Amino acid sequence: MACPRAGTPKAHGEPPGPVELDGAKENLGWPKEPRFTIPEAALALFRQAQIRGARLEAEWQQKLVAYEAEYPEPAAELKRRLAGALPAGWEAALPTFPADAKGMATRASSGKVLNALAGVLPELMGGSADLAPSTNTWMNTSGAFAADDHSGRNIHFGVREHGMGSVVNGMAYHGGVIPFGATFMVFSDYMRPPVRLAALSHLGSIWVFTHDSVGVGEDGPTHQPVEHLAALRVIPNLITLRPADANEVAEAWKIAIENRHRPTALVLTRQNLPTLDRTIYGPAEGVRRGAYVLADLGEGKPQLILMASGSEVSLILETGKRLVEQGFSVRLVSFPSWELFAEQDATYRDAILPPGIPLRVSVEAGVSQGWHRWVGSAGRVIGLDRYGASAPANLVFENLGFSVAHVEAVARELLQQK
């Protein structure tokens, strides 16, 4: 403030030179030499902080020792949480979901998984930006955290995604809790800085983003995410997971809970998705590797690979069945996480997407950006490089090309070119 440049853009955008520094020192009444100096009074004040900090830490340690002696079990639990260790066998609480053609929205199955985990992970704590009923992120066995009641584990963050993200990160920094924050996927833009900082800072924050596509329906383009999934995927050190059914959701939550040193974004639907029959299709544990084979349909080596994430997986399943009826052989791949798949070794990646099968089609209700890495130069990307529309979800999907008929037509075109 004492610099002669004060009040001008240069004070912010350019480092002060010798003349400006001399002027600032004159204004403050400081000696010009030595060039770098700390007033003795200021130094003494800061030195007191060291003494005070050491005293407070010693007092805390004494209290902890006394607490351990009197309450050994709660003290052990406190130490476990502060160390970031998970209780033994916690994953046994994860629910499994039976095959169901009608299924449920992945936001709904996420709510079931969250409540199952809340019973075995008392450190799980979070809330939403005033959207708990819609994002299914209320833990039923607990109340709300409040100024006069700190026992609740549900937090009313209010309509302020940026603030919510910052609070969640602060909780992750403190330790002792596994924090999460939830909102609609389209509003992830409002909290991009804290999402990015969580990734940059290696924090185990969990982000729950629901209403993940044009499947939002009548709310229209303002509430229909299109570019948001790609925008999350480009953030280094962020794991983005878009599960295809309830059992993939359970696996996604398991990954998020275990990731205590990098954030996870769970991307979930508003609309129902069928729960896959895992006696027919590959086990949902494949989510942990980012992409996995659901099934190879037809005779002999697959001629074509159909891959998709989230709600579009059911489209490739139906398309695959149709192509097999026409005499083609097809591999079906669920692809919930690019980041996890990219981290697998080349042997695994080539086993899922064999280099010898260049005909590939990806299907995802979001911008096509990035999918070409996985489909290759001979493949096709069915994406959404435009905004959505206000109409019932099934009509929006149909009119924007997310139908079995359209996916089949694109696949047949590739097969016929060969």
C-alpha positions in Angstrom: 0.0 0.0 0.0 2.9 2.3 0.6 4.3 1.6 -2.9 4.1 4.6 -5.3 2.4 2.3 -7.8 -0.5 1.8 -5.3 -3.9 2.3 -7.0 -2.6 1.4 -10.5 -2.8 -1.8 -12.5 1.0 -2.1 -12.3 0.9 -2.7 -8.6 -0.8 -6.0 -9.3 0.7 -7.0 -12.6 4.4 -6.1 -12.3 7.0 -6.6 -9.6 8.2 -3.4 -8.0 11.7 -2.3 -9.0 14.4 -0.6 -6.8 12.8 2.9 -7.2 9.4 1.6 -6.1 10.8 -0.3 -3.2 12.8 2.7 -2.0 9.6 4.8 -2.2 7.6 2.3 -0.2 10.3 2.2 2.5 10.4 6.0 2.7 6.6 6.0 3.1 6.8 3.5 5.9 9.8 5.1 7.5 12.0 2.1 7.1 15.7 2.2 6.3 16.7 1.6 2.6 19.5 -0.7 3.7 19.7 -3.6 4.1 17.5 -4.3 1.1 15.6 -7.1 3.0 14.8 -6.4 6.6 12.3 -7.5 9.2 11.6 -5.0 12.0 12.7 -6.4 15.4 9.2 -5.9 16.9 7.6 -7.9 14.1 10.2 -10.7 14.4 9.7 -10.9 18.1 5.9 -11.2 17.7 6.3 -14.1 15.2 8.8 -15.8 17.5 6.1 -15.8 20.2 3.9 -17.9 17.9 6.5 -20.7 18.0 6.5 -20.7 21.7 2.7 -20.6 22.0 2.3 -23.3 19.4 4.7 -25.6 21.1 2.8 -25.1 24.4 -0.6 -25.8 22.9 0.7 -28.9 21.2 2.1 -30.2 24.4 -1.1 -29.5 26.2 -3.1 -31.4 23.5 -0.8 -34.4 23.7 -1.2 -34.5 27.5 -5.0 -34.4 27.1 -4.9 -37.1 24.4 -2.8 -39.4 26.7 -5.3 -38.9 29.5 -8.2 -39.5 27.2 -6.7 -42.7 25.9 -6.2 -44.0 29.5 -9.8 -43.3 30.5 -11.5 -44.0 27.1 -9.3 -46.4 25.2 -11.9 -47.5 22.5 -13.1 -44.0 21.5 -9.5 -42.8 21.5 -8.5 -45.6 19.2 -11.4 -44.7 16.9 -10.2 -41.0 16.9 -6.7 -42.0 16.0 -8.0 -44.3 13.2 -10.0 -41.5 11.7 -7.2 -38.9 12.0 -4.8 -41.3 10.4 -7.2 -41.7 7.4 -7.4 -45.5 7.9 -10.6 -47.3 7.1 -12.2 -49.8 9.5 -11.6 -53.5 8.7 -14.3 -55.1 6.6 -16.1 -51.8 5.8 -16.6 -52.8 2.2 -18.9 -55.7 3.3 -21.6 -53.1 3.8 -21.7 -52.3 0.1 -25.0 -53.5 -1.3 -25.4 -55.7 -4.3 -28.4 -55.2 -6.6 -30.4 -58.0 -8.4 -30.9 -57.8 -12.1 -33.9 -55.6 -13.0 -34.9 -54.5 -16.4 -36.7 -51.4 -15.0 -33.8 -50.7 -12.7 -33.3 -47.3 -11.0 -31.6 -44.0 -11.5 -28.0 -44.1 -10.6 -28.6 -41.2 -8.2 -31.1 -43.4 -6.4 -28.8 -46.4 -6.2 -26.1 -44.0 -5.0 -28.3 -42.9 -2.2 -28.8 -46.5 -1.1 -25.0 -47.1 -1.2 -24.3 -43.9 0.7 -26.8 -44.9 3.5 -25.3 -48.4 3.7 -21.8 -46.9 4.1 -23.0 -44.3 6.6 -23.6 -47.2 9.0 -20.0 -48.4 9.0 -18.1 -45.2 8.2 -19.0 -42.7 11.0 -16.5 -40.3 9.5 -18.6 -40.0 6.3 -20.0 -36.5 6.3 -21.3 -34.1 3.7 -24.3 -32.6 2.0 -25.6 -30.7 -1.0 -26.1 -27.3 -2.4 -29.8 -27.3 -1.3 -30.5 -30.4 -3.4 -30.4 -33.3 -0.9 -33.7 -34.9 -2.1 -32.8 -34.6 -5.7 -29.2 -35.8 -5.4 -30.1 -38.5 -2.9 -27.4 -37.5 -0.5 -29.1 -37.4 2.9 -27.9 -39.9 5.4 -31.1 -41.1 7.1 -29.5 -42.3 10.4 -28.2 -38.8 11.2 -29.5 -35.3 11.6 -28.2 -32.0 10.2 -25.0 -30.4 11.5 -26.0 -27.1 13.1 -24.5 -24.3 15.1 -26.1 -25.6 18.3 -25.8 -29.3 17.4 -22.6 -30.7 16.0 -23.7 -34.4 16.1 -25.3 -34.3 12.7 -23.4 -35.5 9.6 -25.7 -33.9 7.0 -24.7 -30.4 6.0 -27.0 -27.8 4.5 -24.5 -25.9 2.4 -27.1 -23.7 0.8 -27.3 -22.6 -2.8 -23.6 -22.0 -3.2 -21.6 -24.6 -5.0 -18.3 -22.8 -4.8 -18.6 -22.4 -1.0 -19.6 -26.0 -0.6 -16.6 -27.2 -2.5 -14.3 -25.0 -0.4 -15.8 -26.3 2.8 -15.5 -29.9 1.6 -11.8 -29.3 0.8 -11.2 -27.7 4.2 -12.7 -30.8 5.9 -10.4 -33.0 3.8 -7.4 -31.0 4.8 -8.3 -31.2 8.5 -8.7 -35.0 8.3 -10.7 -37.3 10.5 -13.7 -37.2 8.1 -14.5 -38.3 4.6 -16.3 -35.3 3.1 -18.6 -35.1 0.1 -20.6 -32.4 -1.7 -23.4 -32.8 -4.1 -25.2 -30.8 -6.8 -26.5 -31.2 -10.3 -23.9 -31.9 -12.9 -24.6 -28.7 -14.8 -23.7 -26.7 -11.7 -20.3 -28.2 -11.5 -19.2 -25.1 -13.4 -19.9 -23.0 -10.3 -17.5 -25.0 -8.2 -14.7 -25.7 -10.7 -12.0 -23.8 -8.7 -12.4 -26.0 -5.5 -12.7 -29.2 -7.7 -9.4 -28.2 -9.4 -7.8 -27.3 -6.1 -8.8 -30.7 -4.6 -7.0 -32.4 -7.5 -4.0 -30.1 -7.3 -3.7 -30.6 -3.5 -4.3 -34.4 -3.5 -7.3 -34.2 -1.3 -9.8 -37.1 -1.0 -12.9 -34.9 -1.6 -15.9 -36.7 -3.1 -18.1 -34.9 -5.6 -21.6 -36.3 -6.4 -22.9 -34.8 -9.6 -26.4 -35.9 -10.6 -28.8 -35.1 -13.5 -25.8 -35.9 -15.8 -27.1 -35.4 -19.3 -29.9 -34.4 -21.6 -31.8 -37.1 -19.7 -32.8 -34.2 -17.4 -35.6 -33.7 -19.9 -38.1 -30.8 -19.6 -35.8 -28.5 -17.7 -34.1 -27.9 -21.0 -30.6 -26.9 -22.2 -29.9 -24.6 -19.2 -30.0 -27.6 -17.0 -28.7 -30.3 -19.4 -25.0 -30.9 -19.1 -23.3 -31.4 -22.5 -19.6 -30.2 -22.1 -19.4 -30.8 -18.4 -18.1 -34.4 -18.4 -15.3 -33.5 -20.7 -14.5 -30.5 -18.5 -14.1 -32.7 -15.5 -12.0 -35.3 -17.4 -9.4 -32.7 -18.3 -8.6 -31.9 -14.7 -5.4 -33.8 -13.8 -5.5 -36.1 -10.8 -9.4 -36.1 -10.7 -11.0 -39.5 -11.1 -14.3 -39.2 -13.0 -16.7 -42.1 -12.8 -20.0 -42.4 -14.8 -21.5 -45.8 -13.7 -23.9 -47.7 -15.9 -26.1 -49.4 -13.3 -26.6 -49.8 -9.6 -23.8 -52.3 -9.1 -21.3 -50.1 -10.9 -22.4 -47.3 -8.6 -21.5 -49.4 -5.6 -18.1 -50.0 -7.1 -17.7 -46.3 -7.9 -18.4 -45.4 -4.2 -15.9 -48.0 -3.1 -13.2 -46.4 -5.3 -14.1 -42.9 -4.0 -13.9 -44.0 -0.3 -10.5 -45.7 -0.9 -9.1 -42.6 -2.7 -7.9 -40.5 0.2 -5.2 -38.7 -1.7 -7.1 -37.6 -4.8 -10.7 -36.5 -5.5 -13.4 -38.4 -7.2 -16.4 -37.2 -9.2 -19.4 -39.5 -9.3 -21.6 -38.7 -12.4 -25.1 -40.0 -12.0 -28.4 -40.1 -13.9 -31.8 -38.6 -13.1 -33.6 -41.3 -15.2 -33.8 -45.1 -14.5 -31.3 -47.4 -15.9 -31.6 -51.2 -16.0 -29.6 -53.2 -13.5 -27.6 -55.6 -15.6 -27.7 -59.4 -15.1 -24.2 -60.2 -13.9 -24.6 -63.9 -14.7 -24.7 -62.8 -18.4 -22.4 -59.7 -18.3 -19.0 -59.1 -16.8 -18.7 -58.4 -13.1 -19.1 -54.8 -11.9 -15.7 -55.0 -10.2 -14.3 -54.2 -13.6 -15.2 -50.5 -12.8 -12.0 -50.4 -10.8 -9.9 -50.7 -14.0 -11.8 -47.9 -15.8 -13.2 -50.1 -18.6 -14.0 -53.8 -18.9 -15.7 -56.3 -21.2 -19.4 -56.8 -20.5 -19.7 -59.6 -23.2 -18.4 -60.9 -26.5 -21.5 -61.6 -28.6 -21.5 -63.8 -31.7 -19.2 -66.4 -33.1 -15.4 -66.0 -33.3 -13.3 -62.9 -32.9 -15.3 -59.7 -32.5 -15.5 -57.6 -35.6 -16.6 -54.5 -33.8 -16.3 -53.0 -30.3 -19.2 -51.0 -28.9 -18.2 -48.9 -25.9 -20.2 -46.5 -23.7 -20.5 -45.0 -20.2 -23.4 -44.5 -17.9 -26.9 -44.4 -19.4 -25.7 -45.2 -22.9 -24.4 -48.7 -21.9 -27.9 -50.0 -22.2 -28.0 -48.7 -25.8 -24.9 -50.7 -26.8 -26.3 -53.8 -25.2 -29.4 -53.7 -27.3 -27.5 -52.8 -30.4 -25.1 -55.7 -29.9 -27.9 -58.1 -29.7 -29.4 -56.8 -33.0 -26.0 -57.0 -34.8 -25.5 -60.6 -33.6 -28.9 -61.5 -35.1 -27.6 -60.2 -38.4 -24.5 -62.5 -38.2 -21.9 -60.1 -36.8 -19.7 -60.6 -33.7 -19.5 -57.7 -31.3 -17.6 -56.8 -28.1 -19.5 -54.7 -25.5 -17.4 -52.5 -23.2 -18.5 -50.5 -20.2 -16.2 -47.5 -20.0 -17.0 -45.6 -16.7 -13.6 -43.9 -16.2 -11.0 -42.8 -18.7 -8.5 -42.0 -15.9 -8.6 -45.4 -14.3 -8.4 -47.1 -17.7 -5.4 -45.0 -18.8 -3.6 -46.0 -15.6 -3.8 -49.7 -16.4 -0.8 -51.3 -18.1 -0.7 -51.8 -21.9 -1.4 -55.5 -21.6 -4.8 -54.9 -19.9 -5.7 -52.0 -22.2 -4.9 -54.1 -25.3 -6.9 -57.0 -23.9 -10.0 -54.8 -23.6 -9.5 -52.8 -26.8 -7.4 -55.1 -29.0 -5.3 -53.2 -31.6 -6.4 -55.8 -34.1 -10.0 -54.7 -33.8 -10.0 -51.2 -35.3 -13.7 -50.9 -35.9 -15.1 -49.2 -32.8 -18.0 -47.1 -31.8 -18.3 -45.0 -28.6 -21.6 -43.8 -27.4 -22.0 -41.0 -24.7 -24.5 -38.2 -24.2 -21.9 -35.5 -24.0 -19.4 -33.7 -26.3 -17.3 -36.1 -28.4 -14.1 -34.5 -27.4 -11.6 -37.0 -26.2 -13.3 -40.2 -27.3 -11.2 -40.4 -30.4 -8.3 -41.5 -28.3 -10.2 -44.8 -27.6 -12.0 -45.4 -30.9 -9.0 -44.7 -33.1 -8.9 -43.3 -36.6 -11.1 -46.1 -38.0 -13.8 -45.7 -35.3 -16.8 -43.5 -34.9 -17.9 -41.3 -31.9 -21.6 -40.9 -31.2 -21.7 -37.8 -29.0 -23.5 -34.6 -28.5 -21.7 -31.5 -29.9 -24.7 -29.2 -29.5 -27.0 -28.2 -26.7 -30.1 -30.2 -25.7 -33.8 -29.4 -25.9 -36.7 -29.1 -23.6 -38.9 -32.3 -23.9 -39.4 -35.6 -22.1 -36.1 -37.4 -21.8 -36.9 -40.3 -24.1 -37.9 -37.9 -26.9 -34.7 -35.8 -26.4 -32.5 -38.9 -26.6 -34.3 -40.2 -29.6 -34.1 -37.0 -31.6 -30.5 -36.4 -30.7 -29.3 -39.8 -32.0 -29.2 -41.8 -28.8 -31.3 -44.7 -29.9 -30.6 -48.3 -30.7 -31.6 -47.7 -34.3 -29.0 -44.9 -34.8 -26.2 -46.7 -33.0 -27.0 -49.8 -35.1 -26.9 -47.7 -38.3 -23.5 -46.3 -37.4 -22.1 -49.7 -36.5 -23.5 -51.3 -39.7 -21.9 -48.5 -41.8 -18.5 -49.3 -40.3 -18.9 -53.0 -40.8 -20.0 -52.6 -44.4 -17.0 -50.4 -45.1 -14.7 -53.2 -44.1 
